[in-house]
Amino acid sequence: MGPLTAFAGMDNTLKAFQQSEFSFARTVSEVPFYPVGWAQDNFYPRTEFKDERGVQPTGAVVENTLNVGMVLPAYVAKRDMLLLGADLAWDNLDVQSGPYQDQTILRLTPVAAWLHQFGERETVGVFAAPIFSKELRNDQPWGTSGFGGVIAMHQFSDTWQMLYGGVYEYSFGRHTGYPYLGALWLPTPKCSLALVFPWPAFSYVPRDRWLLQVGLAPGGSSWVRRGNDYETTETFGSWNLDAGAGYRLHGKVWLFAGAGIAGFRGLKIESGGGQSRFESKPGAVFTLALQFRP
C-alpha cells in the first residue's frame, strides 16, 4: 500500500496545482511541462586538454555524468506553493593520457522554493539551492557553493511571459550578485521558446507523444582539494548545445535522447591569488534521460 499511497498523494498534489490560481497553470500549449523528475546521463568522448600557458603536459579525458533528481510541490494552496527537491550527480573524469589522476565528484543540490501569485498576472518566487560537492577518489573534503534569489514572472498574455529578479551566488568563499531577466514565448500551441538562463531551449511537438528540442545547458563540476599546506578550488566545466527527441512512454513518463556540441570546456584550478587553466576544442556530448513531466 505504500507505493500506491505515494502515487495517490502525488496525483492529488498535481490536481491541486492545476486547480490553483497560478497563471502558468492555465496554459493552452501542447508542449509538455518542464521535467520535475529525471534520471539523466551525459557522456563526453575522449577530449584533449592543453595548458593555456604551455607549461603543463597535455592530457586527455573521457567524462560521464549521471544526474538523478526531482522537484515537486510539497504544499499547494490557491495562491501559494512550496516546492522541495534535490539533484544528486556523479561526475566521473577518466584520464586517458597525461600525468594526471582520475577524478570522481559527488554533488548534492537540495532545492527549496516558495511561490506566491499576486493578482492574475504576477508570480513571485524565492528560492535557495546550495551545492555540496566532494572528490571521492582521494577522499577530499566537502566544498560548498550554491544559488539563491528572488525571481518574478509577469504574464502579458497566455503566450508571452517575462521573468525578472535578482540572483545571489556563493562559490567556495566568493560572493556574487547579479540581476536576472528572461522570457517565455508560445508562438503556436505546438512550440515554445524559453529564453531562461542557464537553460534556454526551443521545443516543438510534431505529433502526439513526440517532442523535439534544441537547448543550451551548463555541464561539469566544481570541488575543493586540500593538502597539508595548500587548498585549491577546481572547476571542470562546459556549455552544451544539444538537440534531441523525446517520446512519451506512458502517462507522464518520457524518454529523451540527444546529441550535441560541448563548447568552452576547460579545467580551472585556483589557489590563493593564482590560477591555471586547461582548455580543449569543442567536442561531442550525448544525452539519455528518463523524465517525469506532469
TORKOL-4160 file (C-alpha; in steps of 0.2 Angstrom, whole numbers, padded with zeros to 4 digits, m for minus):
294
<pt num="1" X="0000" Y="0000" Z="0000"/>
<pt num="2" X="0015" Y="0012" Z="0002"/>
<pt num="3" X="0019" Y="0015" Z="m0016"/>
<pt num="4" X="0000" Y="0016" Z="m0020"/>
<pt num="5" X="m0002" Y="0029" Z="m0007"/>
<pt num="6" X="0013" Y="0039" Z="m0013"/>
<pt num="7" X="0006" Y="0039" Z="m0031"/>
<pt num="8" X="m0011" Y="0044" Z="m0025"/>
<pt num="9" X="m0004" Y="0058" Z="m0015"/>
<pt num="10" X="0006" Y="0064" Z="m0030"/>
<pt num="11" X="m0009" Y="0064" Z="m0041"/>
<pt num="12" X="m0019" Y="0074" Z="m0028"/>
<pt num="13" X="m0005" Y="0087" Z="m0027"/>
<pt num="14" X="m0004" Y="0089" Z="m0046"/>
<pt num="15" X="m0023" Y="0091" Z="m0046"/>
<pt num="16" X="m0022" Y="0105" Z="m0033"/>
<pt num="17" X="m0008" Y="0113" Z="m0044"/>
<pt num="18" X="m0019" Y="0113" Z="m0059"/>
<pt num="19" X="m0034" Y="0120" Z="m0049"/>
<pt num="20" X="m0024" Y="0134" Z="m0041"/>
<pt num="21" X="m0024" Y="0152" Z="m0047"/>
<pt num="22" X="m0006" Y="0152" Z="m0053"/>
<pt num="23" X="m0005" Y="0159" Z="m0070"/>
<pt num="24" X="0007" Y="0146" Z="m0078"/>
<pt num="25" X="m0006" Y="0133" Z="m0073"/>
<pt num="26" X="m0018" Y="0139" Z="m0087"/>
<pt num="27" X="m0008" Y="0137" Z="m0102"/>
<pt num="28" X="m0015" Y="0131" Z="m0119"/>
<pt num="29" X="0001" Y="0124" Z="m0125"/>
<pt num="30" X="0003" Y="0106" Z="m0132"/>
<pt num="31" X="0022" Y="0106" Z="m0127"/>
<pt num="32" X="0024" Y="0096" Z="m0111"/>
<pt num="33" X="0028" Y="0104" Z="m0095"/>
<pt num="34" X="0046" Y="0105" Z="m0089"/>
<pt num="35" X="0053" Y="0089" Z="m0081"/>
<pt num="36" X="0050" Y="0089" Z="m0062"/>
<pt num="37" X="0059" Y="0072" Z="m0060"/>
<pt num="38" X="0074" Y="0065" Z="m0070"/>
<pt num="39" X="0087" Y="0052" Z="m0072"/>
<pt num="40" X="0100" Y="0058" Z="m0085"/>
<pt num="41" X="0117" Y="0053" Z="m0092"/>
<pt num="42" X="0128" Y="0064" Z="m0101"/>
<pt num="43" X="0143" Y="0056" Z="m0110"/>
<pt num="44" X="0158" Y="0066" Z="m0117"/>
<pt num="45" X="0170" Y="0055" Z="m0128"/>
<pt num="46" X="0189" Y="0057" Z="m0127"/>
<pt num="47" X="0195" Y="0075" Z="m0127"/>
<pt num="48" X="0212" Y="0083" Z="m0126"/>
<pt num="49" X="0215" Y="0097" Z="m0114"/>
<pt num="50" X="0230" Y="0109" Z="m0115"/>
<pt num="51" X="0238" Y="0121" Z="m0103"/>
<pt num="52" X="0234" Y="0138" Z="m0109"/>
<pt num="53" X="0252" Y="0144" Z="m0104"/>
<pt num="54" X="0260" Y="0129" Z="m0112"/>
<pt num="55" X="0269" Y="0124" Z="m0095"/>
<pt num="56" X="0260" Y="0108" Z="m0090"/>
<pt num="57" X="0258" Y="0092" Z="m0101"/>
<pt num="58" X="0243" Y="0089" Z="m0112"/>
<pt num="59" X="0230" Y="0077" Z="m0105"/>
<pt num="60" X="0215" Y="0068" Z="m0112"/>
<pt num="61" X="0199" Y="0064" Z="m0103"/>
<pt num="62" X="0183" Y="0054" Z="m0105"/>
<pt num="63" X="0169" Y="0061" Z="m0094"/>
<pt num="64" X="0152" Y="0053" Z="m0089"/>
<pt num="65" X="0139" Y="0062" Z="m0078"/>
<pt num="66" X="0124" Y="0054" Z="m0071"/>
<pt num="67" X="0110" Y="0065" Z="m0063"/>
<pt num="68" X="0095" Y="0059" Z="m0053"/>
<pt num="69" X="0083" Y="0071" Z="m0045"/>
<pt num="70" X="0066" Y="0078" Z="m0043"/>
<pt num="71" X="0057" Y="0094" Z="m0038"/>
<pt num="72" X="0039" Y="0093" Z="m0033"/>
<pt num="73" X="0025" Y="0103" Z="m0025"/>
<pt num="74" X="0026" Y="0099" Z="m0006"/>
<pt num="75" X="0011" Y="0111" Z="m0002"/>
<pt num="76" X="m0001" Y="0119" Z="m0014"/>
<pt num="77" X="m0014" Y="0132" Z="m0010"/>
<pt num="78" X="m0024" Y="0144" Z="m0021"/>
<pt num="79" X="m0010" Y="0157" Z="m0022"/>
<pt num="80" X="0004" Y="0149" Z="m0013"/>
<pt num="81" X="0015" Y="0134" Z="m0017"/>
<pt num="82" X="0031" Y="0126" Z="m0008"/>
<pt num="83" X="0042" Y="0116" Z="m0020"/>
<pt num="84" X="0055" Y="0104" Z="m0012"/>
<pt num="85" X="0068" Y="0093" Z="m0021"/>
<pt num="86" X="0086" Y="0088" Z="m0024"/>
<pt num="87" X="0098" Y="0083" Z="m0038"/>
<pt num="88" X="0111" Y="0070" Z="m0035"/>
<pt num="89" X="0126" Y="0070" Z="m0048"/>
<pt num="90" X="0140" Y="0058" Z="m0050"/>
<pt num="91" X="0153" Y="0065" Z="m0062"/>
<pt num="92" X="0167" Y="0053" Z="m0067"/>
<pt num="93" X="0183" Y="0060" Z="m0076"/>
<pt num="94" X="0193" Y="0046" Z="m0083"/>
<pt num="95" X="0211" Y="0051" Z="m0088"/>
<pt num="96" X="0216" Y="0043" Z="m0104"/>
<pt num="97" X="0233" Y="0051" Z="m0106"/>
<pt num="98" X="0245" Y="0063" Z="m0097"/>
<pt num="99" X="0252" Y="0063" Z="m0079"/>
<pt num="100" X="0235" Y="0066" Z="m0071"/>
<pt num="101" X="0224" Y="0057" Z="m0059"/>
<pt num="102" X="0206" Y="0051" Z="m0062"/>
<pt num="103" X="0193" Y="0061" Z="m0053"/>
<pt num="104" X="0175" Y="0056" Z="m0047"/>
<pt num="105" X="0165" Y="0070" Z="m0040"/>
<pt num="106" X="0149" Y="0068" Z="m0030"/>
<pt num="107" X="0137" Y="0083" Z="m0030"/>
<pt num="108" X="0121" Y="0085" Z="m0020"/>
<pt num="109" X="0110" Y="0100" Z="m0023"/>
<pt num="110" X="0094" Y="0102" Z="m0012"/>
<pt num="111" X="0081" Y="0114" Z="m0019"/>
<pt num="112" X="0068" Y="0124" Z="m0010"/>
<pt num="113" X="0056" Y="0137" Z="m0017"/>
<pt num="114" X="0041" Y="0147" Z="m0011"/>
<pt num="115" X="0029" Y="0154" Z="m0025"/>
<pt num="116" X="0015" Y="0167" Z="m0022"/>
<pt num="117" X="0003" Y="0173" Z="m0035"/>
<pt num="118" X="m0001" Y="0192" Z="m0034"/>
<pt num="119" X="m0017" Y="0195" Z="m0044"/>
<pt num="120" X="m0019" Y="0187" Z="m0061"/>
<pt num="121" X="m0003" Y="0191" Z="m0070"/>
<pt num="122" X="0011" Y="0192" Z="m0057"/>
<pt num="123" X="0020" Y="0177" Z="m0049"/>
<pt num="124" X="0035" Y="0179" Z="m0037"/>
<pt num="125" X="0046" Y="0165" Z="m0031"/>
<pt num="126" X="0060" Y="0165" Z="m0018"/>
<pt num="127" X="0072" Y="0150" Z="m0020"/>
<pt num="128" X="0088" Y="0143" Z="m0012"/>
<pt num="129" X="0099" Y="0129" Z="m0020"/>
<pt num="130" X="0115" Y="0125" Z="m0010"/>
<pt num="131" X="0128" Y="0114" Z="m0019"/>
<pt num="132" X="0138" Y="0102" Z="m0009"/>
<pt num="133" X="0152" Y="0093" Z="m0019"/>
<pt num="134" X="0166" Y="0081" Z="m0014"/>
<pt num="135" X="0180" Y="0072" Z="m0024"/>
<pt num="136" X="0179" Y="0054" Z="m0019"/>
<pt num="137" X="0195" Y="0045" Z="m0026"/>
<pt num="138" X="0207" Y="0055" Z="m0015"/>
<pt num="139" X="0194" Y="0057" Z="0000"/>
<pt num="140" X="0194" Y="0076" Z="m0002"/>
<pt num="141" X="0183" Y="0087" Z="0010"/>
<pt num="142" X="0166" Y="0093" Z="0005"/>
<pt num="143" X="0165" Y="0110" Z="m0003"/>
<pt num="144" X="0150" Y="0122" Z="m0003"/>
<pt num="145" X="0143" Y="0133" Z="m0017"/>
<pt num="146" X="0126" Y="0137" Z="m0022"/>
<pt num="147" X="0112" Y="0150" Z="m0028"/>
<pt num="148" X="0098" Y="0159" Z="m0021"/>
<pt num="149" X="0087" Y="0174" Z="m0026"/>
<pt num="150" X="0070" Y="0181" Z="m0030"/>
<pt num="151" X="0063" Y="0178" Z="m0047"/>
<pt num="152" X="0046" Y="0186" Z="m0053"/>
<pt num="153" X="0036" Y="0181" Z="m0069"/>
<pt num="154" X="0024" Y="0194" Z="m0077"/>
<pt num="155" X="0011" Y="0186" Z="m0089"/>
<pt num="156" X="0007" Y="0198" Z="m0103"/>
<pt num="157" X="m0004" Y="0185" Z="m0111"/>
<pt num="158" X="m0006" Y="0166" Z="m0112"/>
<pt num="159" X="0008" Y="0166" Z="m0125"/>
<pt num="160" X="0020" Y="0178" Z="m0118"/>
<pt num="161" X="0028" Y="0180" Z="m0101"/>
<pt num="162" X="0043" Y="0189" Z="m0094"/>
<pt num="163" X="0055" Y="0184" Z="m0080"/>
<pt num="164" X="0065" Y="0196" Z="m0069"/>
<pt num="165" X="0073" Y="0197" Z="m0052"/>
<pt num="166" X="0090" Y="0195" Z="m0044"/>
<pt num="167" X="0101" Y="0180" Z="m0040"/>
<pt num="168" X="0115" Y="0178" Z="m0027"/>
<pt num="169" X="0129" Y="0166" Z="m0030"/>
<pt num="170" X="0141" Y="0158" Z="m0017"/>
<pt num="171" X="0156" Y="0149" Z="m0024"/>
<pt num="172" X="0168" Y="0142" Z="m0011"/>
<pt num="173" X="0170" Y="0159" Z="m0002"/>
<pt num="174" X="0166" Y="0171" Z="m0016"/>
<pt num="175" X="0150" Y="0181" Z="m0016"/>
<pt num="176" X="0142" Y="0187" Z="m0032"/>
<pt num="177" X="0125" Y="0196" Z="m0035"/>
<pt num="178" X="0118" Y="0200" Z="m0052"/>
<pt num="179" X="0101" Y="0204" Z="m0060"/>
<pt num="180" X="0090" Y="0191" Z="m0069"/>
<pt num="181" X="0080" Y="0193" Z="m0085"/>
<pt num="182" X="0071" Y="0180" Z="m0096"/>
<pt num="183" X="0056" Y="0177" Z="m0107"/>
<pt num="184" X="0044" Y="0163" Z="m0112"/>
<pt num="185" X="0035" Y="0163" Z="m0128"/>
<pt num="186" X="0022" Y="0152" Z="m0136"/>
<pt num="187" X="0021" Y="0157" Z="m0154"/>
<pt num="188" X="0009" Y="0142" Z="m0158"/>
<pt num="189" X="0002" Y="0128" Z="m0147"/>
<pt num="190" X="0015" Y="0116" Z="m0154"/>
<pt num="191" X="0031" Y="0125" Z="m0150"/>
<pt num="192" X="0039" Y="0136" Z="m0136"/>
<pt num="193" X="0054" Y="0147" Z="m0134"/>
<pt num="194" X="0061" Y="0148" Z="m0117"/>
<pt num="195" X="0075" Y="0162" Z="m0115"/>
<pt num="196" X="0079" Y="0156" Z="m0097"/>
<pt num="197" X="0097" Y="0157" Z="m0091"/>
<pt num="198" X="0106" Y="0145" Z="m0089"/>
<pt num="199" X="0094" Y="0133" Z="m0099"/>
<pt num="200" X="0087" Y="0142" Z="m0115"/>
<pt num="201" X="0078" Y="0130" Z="m0126"/>
<pt num="202" X="0066" Y="0129" Z="m0141"/>
<pt num="203" X="0053" Y="0115" Z="m0140"/>
<pt num="204" X="0042" Y="0108" Z="m0154"/>
<pt num="205" X="0028" Y="0095" Z="m0154"/>
<pt num="206" X="0026" Y="0087" Z="m0171"/>
<pt num="207" X="0013" Y="0075" Z="m0166"/>
<pt num="208" X="0006" Y="0067" Z="m0151"/>
<pt num="209" X="0019" Y="0058" Z="m0139"/>
<pt num="210" X="0034" Y="0066" Z="m0148"/>
<pt num="211" X="0044" Y="0081" Z="m0143"/>
<pt num="212" X="0059" Y="0089" Z="m0152"/>
<pt num="213" X="0070" Y="0101" Z="m0143"/>
<pt num="214" X="0086" Y="0111" Z="m0145"/>
<pt num="215" X="0094" Y="0119" Z="m0130"/>
<pt num="216" X="0109" Y="0125" Z="m0121"/>
<pt num="217" X="0114" Y="0120" Z="m0103"/>
<pt num="218" X="0130" Y="0120" Z="m0092"/>
<pt num="219" X="0140" Y="0104" Z="m0088"/>
<pt num="220" X="0154" Y="0099" Z="m0077"/>
<pt num="221" X="0158" Y="0101" Z="m0058"/>
<pt num="222" X="0167" Y="0111" Z="m0045"/>
<pt num="223" X="0176" Y="0104" Z="m0030"/>
<pt num="224" X="0189" Y="0108" Z="m0016"/>
<pt num="225" X="0206" Y="0100" Z="m0015"/>
<pt num="226" X="0216" Y="0101" Z="0001"/>
<pt num="227" X="0233" Y="0095" Z="0007"/>
<pt num="228" X="0244" Y="0099" Z="0022"/>
<pt num="229" X="0249" Y="0116" Z="0016"/>
<pt num="230" X="0238" Y="0121" Z="0001"/>
<pt num="231" X="0220" Y="0122" Z="m0004"/>
<pt num="232" X="0213" Y="0124" Z="m0022"/>
<pt num="233" X="0196" Y="0125" Z="m0030"/>
<pt num="234" X="0195" Y="0116" Z="m0046"/>
<pt num="235" X="0181" Y="0118" Z="m0059"/>
<pt num="236" X="0179" Y="0106" Z="m0074"/>
<pt num="237" X="0165" Y="0114" Z="m0085"/>
<pt num="238" X="0157" Y="0116" Z="m0102"/>
<pt num="239" X="0142" Y="0123" Z="m0111"/>
<pt num="240" X="0132" Y="0110" Z="m0120"/>
<pt num="241" X="0122" Y="0114" Z="m0136"/>
<pt num="242" X="0111" Y="0099" Z="m0138"/>
<pt num="243" X="0097" Y="0093" Z="m0150"/>
<pt num="244" X="0086" Y="0078" Z="m0146"/>
<pt num="245" X="0069" Y="0070" Z="m0146"/>
<pt num="246" X="0058" Y="0064" Z="m0133"/>
<pt num="247" X="0045" Y="0051" Z="m0133"/>
<pt num="248" X="0031" Y="0049" Z="m0120"/>
<pt num="249" X="0032" Y="0031" Z="m0114"/>
<pt num="250" X="0017" Y="0030" Z="m0103"/>
<pt num="251" X="0007" Y="0044" Z="m0094"/>
<pt num="252" X="0019" Y="0057" Z="m0088"/>
<pt num="253" X="0035" Y="0047" Z="m0091"/>
<pt num="254" X="0046" Y="0052" Z="m0106"/>
<pt num="255" X="0062" Y="0045" Z="m0114"/>
<pt num="256" X="0074" Y="0058" Z="m0121"/>
<pt num="257" X="0089" Y="0056" Z="m0131"/>
<pt num="258" X="0100" Y="0069" Z="m0139"/>
<pt num="259" X="0117" Y="0074" Z="m0146"/>
<pt num="260" X="0127" Y="0090" Z="m0147"/>
<pt num="261" X="0142" Y="0100" Z="m0145"/>
<pt num="262" X="0151" Y="0103" Z="m0129"/>
<pt num="263" X="0160" Y="0120" Z="m0130"/>
<pt num="264" X="0170" Y="0131" Z="m0119"/>
<pt num="265" X="0176" Y="0116" Z="m0110"/>
<pt num="266" X="0190" Y="0118" Z="m0098"/>
<pt num="267" X="0198" Y="0114" Z="m0081"/>
<pt num="268" X="0202" Y="0129" Z="m0070"/>
<pt num="269" X="0212" Y="0127" Z="m0054"/>
<pt num="270" X="0213" Y="0142" Z="m0042"/>
<pt num="271" X="0224" Y="0143" Z="m0027"/>
<pt num="272" X="0227" Y="0159" Z="m0017"/>
<pt num="273" X="0229" Y="0173" Z="m0029"/>
<pt num="274" X="0235" Y="0161" Z="m0043"/>
<pt num="275" X="0225" Y="0152" Z="m0057"/>
<pt num="276" X="0229" Y="0140" Z="m0071"/>
<pt num="277" X="0218" Y="0133" Z="m0084"/>
<pt num="278" X="0217" Y="0119" Z="m0096"/>
<pt num="279" X="0207" Y="0121" Z="m0112"/>
<pt num="280" X="0200" Y="0110" Z="m0126"/>
<pt num="281" X="0192" Y="0112" Z="m0143"/>
<pt num="282" X="0173" Y="0109" Z="m0144"/>
<pt num="283" X="0169" Y="0091" Z="m0143"/>
<pt num="284" X="0154" Y="0079" Z="m0144"/>
<pt num="285" X="0141" Y="0076" Z="m0130"/>
<pt num="286" X="0127" Y="0063" Z="m0129"/>
<pt num="287" X="0112" Y="0063" Z="m0118"/>
<pt num="288" X="0100" Y="0050" Z="m0112"/>
<pt num="289" X="0086" Y="0054" Z="m0100"/>
<pt num="290" X="0071" Y="0047" Z="m0092"/>
<pt num="291" X="0059" Y="0061" Z="m0087"/>
<pt num="292" X="0043" Y="0064" Z="m0077"/>
<pt num="293" X="0033" Y="0078" Z="m0085"/>
<pt num="294" X="0016" Y="0082" Z="m0076"/>
